[in-house]
Amino acid sequence: MKDSSRKQGAASPCAECKILRRRCAADRVFAPYFPADDPHKFASVHKVFGASNVNKMLQ
């Protein structure tokens, strides 16, 4: 059974948004570095450095 509230063809959230359960926007800083198909990579970096510190490094 399909959920009719989701848009057809909507892009999946980036790994950051999946792990932190946030709504994903196209202009996220993490999106180019942590694609949706590899959330384990973001989880590892988040565990060691924290999302806030990584965000500061990437900006």
Rosetta blueprint (number, residue, H / E / L):
1 M L
2 K L
3 D L
4 S L
5 S L
6 R L
7 K L
8 Q L
9 G L
10 A L
11 A L
12 S L
13 P L
14 C L
15 A H
16 E H
17 C H
18 K H
19 I H
20 L H
21 R L
22 R L
23 R L
24 C L
25 A L
26 A L
27 D L
28 R L
29 V L
30 F L
31 A L
32 P L
33 Y L
34 F L
35 P L
36 A L
37 D L
38 D L
39 P H
40 H H
41 K H
42 F H
43 A H
44 S H
45 V H
46 H H
47 K H
48 V H
49 F H
50 G L
51 A H
52 S H
53 N H
54 V H
55 N H
56 K H
57 M H
58 L H
59 Q L
